[in-house]
């Protein structure tokens, strides 16, 4: 719609204002691939005063081993 009115002579800024979109939204081009950050495979945690890197599976096992209710 913006391109059509812009092609007919309406200033691009005015067409974007009427459509209610910003210039960055108008010029945005989606890139191929999945959006967002990739999932991590390790986690940092404190052990005896030092930072230790452990596998995420170890963290999950620790959480599943807790029998404390969340309430």
SESEGU-8489 format. One record per residue: residue in one letter; y, x, z of N, C-alpha, C, O, CB in turn. Coordinates in pm, whole numbers, plus 32768, in hexadecimal, padded with zeros to 4 digits. Atoms other than C-alpha are relative to their C-alpha. Last residue first. Glycine has a CB too. Example, Ala and Ser with C-alpha at 12.3 -4.5 7.8 and 13.67 -1.06 7.14 Angstrom:
S7F897FAE7FFA7F96855782CA806D7FB3804980DC7FE6805A802E80297F72 A7F89805980007E3E84CE830C8078805A8000807680C2804280037F9D807D 
//
This chain:
X7FA4805C7FBB771481BD922280338040807B8082800480C47FBD7F7C8022 X7F757FE98027768182D8914F80637FA8804C80DB7FC5804980117FE97F6C X7FC5806A8052753182D592018093801D7FE580D5805F80357FF07F778045 X7F8B803C7FC074AC8427927980387F937FA480537FAC7F2E806D806C801F X8023808B7FE3734D847191F980737FB7804380617F4A80797F847FF98059 X7FB2803B7F9173B085B5914F7FDA7F6E80137FD47F237FB28099800D7FE4 X80437FE77F7F72998649907B804A7FC8807780107FBA80E27FEE80928013 X806E80607FF4732485A98F3E7FB6800F80857F7D7FAF80B87F9F80117F8B X7FC580857FED746A866A8F707F927F9880137F9D7F42806A80597FDA7F87 X7FC380037F7C73B487B48FA080387F76801F80277F43808D8070806A800A X806C80057F9E72D687758E7280377FF9808E80007FB080E27FA5807B7FF1 X803880878005740987268D9E7F907FF180667F897F8B80AA7FCB7FE07F72 X7F9F80597FBF74B288688E0B7FCA7F7280057FD67F2E806B808880047FB4 X80077FE37F71737D89348DB2805F7FA5804E803D7F7680BB80218094801A X807A80427FCF736C888D8C5C7FF1801680977FC27FBD80DE7F8480367FB6 X7FE1808C7FE074D788F58C227F867FB680377F957F5C808A80347FB87F85 X8021805E806B746D8A648C3380207F72802B80117F5180A17F6C800D7FD9 X808880367FFF751A8B438D307FEF7F9B7F8F80527F697F587FDE7FBF8088 X80158057807476468C2B8D2E7F6F7FD380027F13802480038023804A7F79 X80817FED804176978CB38E867FF87FA07F8B80217F2C7F967F897FEA8065 X801A8060806C77F08CE08F1D7F7E80247FBA7F6880977F9380767FFE7F9A X7FEA7FCD808877EA8DA390627FE07F937F9B7F917F387FB57FA9807E7FE6 X7F7C7FC7801478178D3F91CF801C80397F768089806D7F5F801680688062 X7FE97F917FA476A88D0892218083804A7FE2808980C47FE97F8C80617FF9 X807A7FE27FB476728C2E90F1801B807C8052802C80EA801C7F8380137FA2 X7FF27F9A7F98779D8B86904A7F7C800F804A7F3F7FAC807280727FDB8062 X7FFF80347F7877578ACD8F06800D807480627FF280E780407F7F7FAE801D X7FDD7F9D7F9A778B8AFD8D927FFE7FBD8088802A7F4B8096808C803F7FE3 X7F9C802C7FA076CE8A198CA4801C807280617FC180BC80877FD27F81804C X80007FBF7F7E76028A618B6A80727FCA805680D07F8C8024800D809A7FF0 X808D7FEA7FDC759D89AA8A2B7FF5804280897F89804780C37FBA80567F96 X801F7F7D7FC676EE890F89D97F6B800A80207F267FA5802B80538017807F X803480047F77771987EA88EE7FDF808C80307FB380E27FE37F847FA58008 X80927FFF7FF677EA882587B67FD680028093801E803880E87FC580787FB4 X80387F807FD7795A87C387BE7F687FF5800C7F337F8C8031803D802D8086 X800C7FDA7F7479DB869A87037FBE808780167F9480CB7FB87FB57F99804A X7F847FE67FB679A785FF85B07FE28030808E7F77801580C580567F818004 X7FF280517F887868862C84E78083801E804880AC8092804D7F898017805E X80477FD47F88788886BE838F80197FA3807580687F45806D802A808D8025 X808E80227FF77979869A826C7FC2803580817FF4809580BD7FB580387F86 X80547F9080287AF086A782A77F6D7FD9800E7F4B7F8680628020807E8056 X80767FEB7FAD7BC6856F82AE7FAC80727FC87F96807B7F4F7FAD7F7F800A X80767FFA80577D16859182007F88802180587F85808A80988011806A7F8B X807D7FD37FC47E4C852482C17F8E7FFA7F9B7F7E7F977F537FDD7FAB807B X80317F8980447F87850381EA7F7B803380367F47809680018066806C800B X7FFF801480917FD8839C824A7FC180777FB77F7580647F5880907FEA7FCE X806D805C80207F7383C583B67FF47FED7F697F867FE17F3480167F788045 X807E7FB77FEB804E84FB83D37F887FA77FE27F247FD67FAD7FF780358091 X801A7FA880738170844183337F7B804980107F33805E7FAF807280657FEF X7FB37F848000815A8331843A7FDE80527F847F7D80367F3D7FE480518080 X80527F877FEF80E481CD84048059807B7FFA80C680787FC07F9080077F94 X801B7FE37F74818E807D843A7FA5807780167F5D807D80797FC57F8A8041 X8091800A7FEC8174800182D47FDB801D80917F6E7FF980BE7FB780607FA3 X8027808D801082EB7FBD82CC7F6B7FEB801A7F437F84804F80247FD07F73 X7FC5804C7F918337811883587FD67F6D7FFA7FB27F328060809A800C7FFE X804F7FE17F89824781BD826480327FB280797FE37F8180C980048096801C X80828041801382EE810B813F7FA6801880797F607FBE80A67FBC80337F7F X7FEB80907FE98448817281C07F7B7FB47FF37F607F58804180687FC77F9C X7FE280137F7283E382E181DD800E7F6C80227FDD7F3F808A807F804B8026 X807C7FF37FB5834382D7808380167FE780957FC77FA280D57FC4808C7FEC X800A7F7D7FC0848182557FE27F84800480587F637FA2809C8080801F8055 X7FD980077F73843E811F7F147FED808A803E7F8880CC80277FAE7F94804C X7F787FD17FE88435816D7DA0802F7FF88090809B802A80AF805B7FB47FAD X7F9F805E803B830A80AC7D1B80908025802080ED7FE27FF47FE57F748031 X80027FED8091822681D67D5F80657FA67FBA80967FC77F4F7F757FE67FC8 X7FBE7F808018828A81C97ECD8007801C7F6B806C804F7F3A7FB680718049 X7F7080187FF3823180587ED3804F80817FEA80BF807D7FB780207FC58089 X7FD3805F806780D5809D7E4980977FEC800780DA7FF37FA07FB77F7A8011 X7FF97FBA8081809C81D47F1A80377FA57F9280857FCF7F3D7F7580367FD8 X7F8C7FA77FFA80F28118805A801180477F7A808180547F487FF180678072 X7F8B80538000800080008000807D8059800080DB80407FB47FFF7FA18079 
//
